[in-house]
Amino acid sequence: MILFPEQDLWLPWGRRKGQFGTRPEGGWARQESLAKPYWRRWEPTEVMVRPVRWMEKDHGRTSQWFELREDQGILCLRLDGAPGTPLYVVTNPVTGEYLAEIHDRIPVIVG
C-alpha cells in the first residue's frame, strides 16, 4: 500500500496474482498502453508518489535500490473506477544506466 502523507490516505497497490477482485492483475501499467481503452474503463488519474528511493530485483533476484532526488517522484495511475481505488506504477522500457542492473522495465520518474 502507498501512503499520501498530505492527505493521510492509504491505497492498495495493484492486485496480486490469485487475489480476489476485478481490478487489473499486477501492479504495473506500461506507459505505452495508457491510451488504450483497457485503462479508460477504470477511470484512471495520473498521480505522483514521492518515495525516498525505489527498488527492483536484478537478474539474480538481489534487491537493487535507487535513490530519488527530493524533487522527483514515481508516476502512478490511480484507478478511481476500480474497487478500493488501487494504484499502478507506470513503467517504461529500461535504458541507460539501468540496463546492466535490473530487468526490462522501470518506473517512470517525474519531477
Residue, then its C-alpha position, 0 to 999 in steps of 0.5 A: m500500500i502507498l501512503f499520501p502523507e498530505q492527505d493521510l490516505w492509504l491505497p492498495w497497490g495493484r492486485r496480486k496474482g490469485q487475489f480476489g477482485t476485478r481490478p487489473e492483475g499486477g501492479w504495473a501499467r506500461q506507459e505505452s498502453l495508457a491510451k488504450p481503452y483497457w485503462r479508460r474503463w477504470e477511470p484512471t488519474e495520473v498521480m505522483v508518489r514521492p518515495v525516498r528511493w525505489m527498488e527492483k530485483d536484478h537478474g539474480r533476484t538481489s534487491q537493487w535500490f535507487e535513490l530519488r532526488e527530493d524533487q522527483g517522484i514515481l508516476c502512478l495511475r490511480l484507478d478511481g473506477a476500480p474497487g478500493t481505488p488501487l494504484y499502478v506504477v507506470t513503467n517504461p522500457v529500461t535504458g541507460e544506466y539501468l540496463a546492466e542492473i535490473h530487468d526490462r522495465i522501470p518506473v517512470i520518474v517525474g519531477 
